[in-house]
Amino acid sequence: MTEDQRPDDRLARSGRSSPWIGFLLAAACAAAFAAQAGAASAESAAPAAPPAPFAKVGDTVISHQEFDTAFAQAARSKFFHGKPPENVVAALQREVGQALVDEILLAKEAKRRRLQPDGAAVKQTLDGYEERYRGSEQWNSNRARLLPGLKAKLERDSLLEQLTRQVKTPGQPTQRQLEQYWEANKDKFTAPEQVHLGMILLKVEPSAPQAKWDGARSEGAAIVKRLNAGADFKQLAQLHSGDESAGRGGDLGYVHHGVLPEPAQQAVDKLKPGQISDAVVLLEGVAVFRLEDRKAPRLNSLDAVRDRARDLWAREQGEQAWTALLAKLRHDTPVKLDDSRFLPLSTAATSGAGAAPR
């Protein structure tokens, strides 16, 4: 696709989902106003040279206006809370630039594979836009100019969705591939440690005064002392606990490792079956735990996790294939990028940013 074939295509690529239509309408109105304001002076002005593009991907051009529109939309979504640091803005500039380049590369690859857009789905979406914005003055004023671009973007999105499915669907693994994946990723198929716990919770509101918290700590320490002297845990839980487990004598059943709040997990990790923890301060109050039983982590056999192993293998293979495709397209297609307006990217930010387009 050459530059002179792409006026509507450039407009179409400026958004990602339905909310960007409002953004396009506002941009279209602003552009129309600017064109009217400059019409009087245009006749006497000397012909200006066409501006240099933001990027050229093979024979396809991305204008600075396209980049500015895409970046503005990304920034509105990412930085809604306020002004971000320059390093974050610099990283997003490169991310948006790479995304625009990749979108062109992938669209070309979809056409090379002779994929066709889903015309019925595109029409249904356009009909939905027509219905949704029927009463919008901006839509009615700009409809004829926007519709070709919207259609082009929806068709390209359809192609990219098909390409994504095609690349990321590796087929069924062989038995040997599953066995190798299970062997290499046993941590993914290991059931974590489980502990059978009892708990007495002295509930305190987080906003309660310090004296209330101090009192709960003292009461918790007293309960620990009584338990260590031989008092019955279930009876004390029924009398003192504010947790819903009080009716079961404080029995929480088996809990997976890592589910408990950090202070509670640290206290329980030190216990042996039958032992009582010290009073532990939690967000909801002061708790005392009794460890009833501990089940060690257990590796599930491949037969027991075959479906999960197959799904994880397919996902991993799909991601690897997608990454490899992008790397090949970037390598094989010449890309010229004008990054002169990018903010400098510090060393600290570089580690978290994607590679800038070539």
N, C-alpha and C positions, 0 to 999 in steps of 0.2 A: 504494500500500500504506500503510495507516494504522498508527498506533502500536499499537493494540490487536490488530493482526494479526501482530505481529512478535516474540513472545517467543522462538520457536525460531530465527527468522531472525537475531536478535541473537547468539545463541550460535554459529550457524553461521559468521558472518562473522569470528570471532575467529582463524581460522587460515588458512594458505595451502597447506599440503601435508600428507602423511600424518604427519610427526613431531608436528604440533600436536595430534593426538588424545591423546597422552600428557599434554600440557599441559592439555587440556580435562578429562581425567579427574582430574588432580590438583586443578584448580580446582573441579570439581564436588564432590569429597570435602571440600575445605576449606569450600565454601559450605554443604554439608549439616551439617558439624560446627558451623559458626557459627549455623546456624538452630536446631539442637538446644540450643546453649548459651544462646541468647537467648529460647527459647520460654517459660521460666518468667516472665520479666519482661515479655513482650510483652502479656500480658493486662491488666496494670495500667498500661501505658504509654499516654499520650495518642496518638491517631492522628497520624502524622507526615505532613507535606505531601510529595507525590512530589518526588524530587530533580530539579533542573534538568538537562536533557540536556547532553551534550557538544556535540552539534550537531543541527540540524534541517535536513534537505535536502528542500525542498519539504514534503511531508506525512510524511516518514519521519524517525524519530528515531534518533540514535546515542547510547547511554548512555555515561557516564564509565567504567563497567565494561568496555564493549566497547573503548573506547579504551585503557584500562589493559592489557587482555589483549593487544590487538594490539601495543601498544608494548612490553610485556614480551617478547613473542616476537621482535619485531624487534631489541630490545636484546640478547637472548640470542644471536642469530645474528651481530650486528655487533660486539658488545663482549665476545666470549668471552675476550679476552686480559687484561682488567682494567677498571678504572674509567676511563671516558673524560673528557675535558675538558667543562666545562659547555656551551661553544659547540657541541660535537659533539652532545651530548644535546639541546640546544635545536633544532638543525637536524633531528634525527631526529624529535622530537615533531611538528614541522610537516609533515615528510614523511609520517609515519604518519597524521596527521589528514587531510591532503589525499588520501592513498590511500583512506581510508575513505569520504570524501565522493565521490571519483571512482568508487568501486566502485558506490555507489548510483546515481549519475548514469548510469553505463554500463548498469547492470541495467535501469533505467527505459527507456533508449533501446532496448535489446534487445527489451523487451516492446512498445514502440511500433512496432518493425519486425516484430512478430508472430513472432519467432524462438521455436523450441521446443527445450527441452533434449533431449539424446540419452538417452532413458530406458534403453536397453540398456546404455550405457556407465556410467551412474549406478548401475544395479543391479549390474553387474559389480564396480565399485569397492566398493560397500557389502558385497557378498558377500566380497570380499577382506578388508575390515576384520573382518567376523564371524569369518572363519577365522583371521586373525592374532591377534585378541585373545580367542579362545574361552576360553583358560585364565586370563584376567585377572580377578581378583576385582573390581577397580575397574570394568572394562568391564561385567561381568555386573550389578553393582549399579546402574550408571548408564545401562545400554544403552537402556532404554525412553525415558529423558529425552533422551539424546544423539542417538539415531537420526533423529528428525525434523529436528533442526538440521543434522546431517551431510548428510542428503538434500537439504535446502534449499540448503546451500552448494554441493554438487556440481552441482545443477541450475543454480544461478546461474553457477558456473564454466563450465559447458557453454555457457550463453548468451553469456558474455563471450568465450569462445574463438571462437564462431561470429561474433560481432560484430566481433572483431578481424580475422578472416579476410576478412569482407565489406568492411570499411573499408580494409584494407591491401592489397587486391588490385585494382589500378587497371585491369587489362586490358592489352592489347598496345599499345605505342606505335606511332605512325605513323613512317614514314621520316623526315619532317621533324622530329618530336620527338627521334628518335634522333640526327639530325645536329646539332640544337641542343644536345643534352646532351653529345655528344662534343666539340663546339667549346668549350663552357663548362667542360669538365672534362678538358682534355688531360693534365693532370698524372696523372690516374688511369690513363691509357692509354699512358704513356711508360715504356718499358723503361729502368731506371736504367743508369748507367755501369757497364761491366764492365772489370776489369783481369786480365790474365794474369800470374800471379806465380810466382816461385820462392821457396822459404823454406828456411833452415837454422835449425833450432831446437835450442838447447842446453838440454835439459830440466833443470829444477830443481824439486824439490818445494816447494810453497808454505811448508811448515813448516821447510824447511832453514835451518840457521844462516846468519847474515849473510856469513860467510866463503865459504860455498858460492856465494851470489849474487854476491859481489864477484869470485870466480874466474870465474864464467860471463860477467860483464860484460867482464872483461879478455880472456877467450878470444874473445868476440864481436868486440871491437875489433880483435884481432889478425887474425881472419878477414876483417873488412872491409878491413883494410890489404892483405892478400894478394890479395883480389879486385880491389881498385882497382889493384893492381900487375900484374894480368893473369892471376891464377890461374883455373882452370876452376871455375865455380860448381857444376856437376853433380857433379864429383869431390869437392869439399869437402862437399857435401850428403850424398853417400853415406858419407863418412868420419866426419862430425861430427854430422849431424842426428839427433835422437831422434824425429822425427815420422815417421808412417807413409809420408809422401811421399818419404822418403830413397831408397827403392828406385827412384823415378822421377827421381832427381837433384834432388829438392826441388820438382818441378813440382806446383803446386796447381791448374793449369788456370785457367779464367776464374772470377772471383769478383765478385758484384754489390757495388756501392758500399753501404757501411753494414753489411755482414756481418762485417767484421773488427772485432776489439776496437778501442776508441778510440785507444790509442797506436799500434797498427799502422796504422790508417786514416790518422792524421795523417802518419805517416812516408811511406806510399805515395803520398798526395796530392801530395807534393813532388817525386816522381820523374818522370823522362822515360824512355821505353823504353830499356833497356840500362843504366840507372843502378842503383847499389847503395845501400840505406839504411844509416844508422848502426845500431848494435846497439840493439834495442828491448826493454825489459823488459816482459814479459807475465806473466799469472798463472801460466802453466805453464813459464816459463823466459825465456831471452834469445833473440831472433830477429833474423835478418838477411834482408832481402827484396831480390829483384831484380825490377824491372818489365820484363816481356817485351813487353807490348802493352797499349794502352788503347783501349776502344771507347766512343765518346761516347753519351750518352743518345739513345734513338731513339723517336720518336712512332709508334705503331702506327696503321695506317689503320683507319677505321671497319669496313670489311669484315673485317679481321683480328680485331677485338675485338667483333663485333656481339653475340654472346651475353652477354658480360660487360657491355657497355653496356646491353643490355636489362634484365639483372638489377639492375644498379645504379640504373637509371632507375626501375624498378618499386619497389625498396626505398625510394628517396628520395620518390617520389610517395606511397607508402603511409604513411610517417612523417609527411609533411606533412598528409595527409588525417586521420590520427589526432590530430595536434596541433590541427588546426582543429576537429575534432569536440569534443574535450575543452574547448577554449576556448569554443565555442558553448554547450555544456551548462552550463558554469560560469556563463556570462553570463546564460543564459535561466532558470536555476533559482535561486530565492532560498535562500541558505544562511546560517543563523545559527550561530555557533561560539562556544563558551565556551573561550577560551584563557587564562583567568586562572591556570591552574596551569602554563602553559608557562614555562620558563626564558627570561630575556631573550636575544635574539639580537643579538650585537654586529655592528658594521658589517663587520668582517672576515669573519664567518661568513655574512652575508647574501648575498654574491656567490656562494656555493657552495650555497645552499639553495633549494629550490623555493618558489614563492609560497605563502603561508599561505592556507588556505581562507577565503573571505569569510564 
